[in-house]
Amino acid sequence: MSNANTSESTKTERSTLETEYALPSPEPERPAIRIVGVGTTGVGLVIALQPMRTGSNVDFMYAWSAGDAEALSCSEASKTSHRPGSTDLVVILADASDADALRTSGIVGRTAHAAGTFVLAMFAQPLFPPGAAVKTVTADIADCIDALVFMPLAPNVSMLHHLLNVYIDAFSAGLSGPFCVPVGAEFLDVRGAFADTGEAFTGIGRATGSDRARRAAEMAIADVGRPRLVIANGLLTVVTGASSLRLQEIAAAAYAIHEATAGDAVGALVAHYDDRLGDEVRVTVIAAESGD
């Protein structure tokens, strides 16, 4: 009996030690992201973003001109021949009113697409550009991008940082991969919402089951902080769910966010449909202070 007790005690001790000193499970590999600044404006934005540590597996590159983009193309061709799909997402930052930058962006985008990489273009543009300019942008890059975001001509780097993270999360669904583009994420215009805004903050809420959208919105409000919503000058609300997401749920989330503000913030609302989320609804809000 003593031997049995000793054996059982040894097993218990071994189990405890194995639990205590077990090697941690390896973290899933994060998606590899390349942020390319194109032209004077794009390069300036990339330089400003770098200290903000957008995340692991993120690298930054500059393309001042079409020649730089072509050199980058050769470099990517060399890499992808040895390691296909080494970059999951290429983000292009540029001024849409700069014809050379737009042409260079097309080279970068087509190179990435040829390598099987998703492309997100984030273009700075005046609030009321000539109609011909908008048409030119769309025509020149439509064949080589998966999503297009228009932002103010001189975006606050804090807002840009948060907006970029929202899109990375949208493409990855908060997972390690693979990337895909949720329905509704293909186009976004936040020029009006974030014109002349300053520092920005993000809140995220997730919920399942009954009243999930409103509860997710309340979590997002708590995450970003009600005082920040009250003084917010610009807002972006993103409601994400599977194909079961209904219009009344999107409205419930939007109303909850609006009620937490002072009522004078300029807002933008977008819905993403992504079946990878299952029964979960995710509400993300970016609140930006006045730039004054």
C-alpha angles and dihedrals in degrees: 000000000000091000091050091051091048091050092049091048091051091051091050092049092047091050091050093050092047090052094045097046100031115132112254117254110261113258115245114263110263119232114268112241130189119196113199121194111207123198126346096308096044094047090049091052092049091050089051092048097051098078090051092071098226089196147292119300090031122127131181129220137179128221109183093172145004088270090060090049092051090050088050088050091056091048092050092048089055092049098045092050087065101031113023116208093012089152119050099188134020116198117199119202117191148134108263092207092060106090094198092049090049092051091048091048088057091055092050092046096048091048091052093047091050088057091051094254127144115242128210116187117200109188129186112221138163116264093245108028121171111277091240090058093055091048091050093052093050095046095046099051106022093098096054108039135071098200135017126202123187114204134175118293092250103027120194106248091226091058091046091051093053094043091051091051091050090056094045089053091046093052093046098033086227090297132115091255173225099200124226134165114250115225106264095029095090095091136023132167115195098159092111096041096050104031110132093359128143134204116001135207133197131218124187130192131181130190142160134198129024118012088000098157095052092045091049089050091051089052091050090050091051091046096053092036128246094243090059092050091050092057096035116131095188133027138188118190119191118189113192129186144133124276087284090071109117133207092244089056091052089049092048091054093046093049092049091053093045092051090057092058131075088250098246100086118116107238142192125198127198134173123210123196115208123160091199087080095064110191093348123110117201123199120193124184128187113197119191126193124226114281092222 
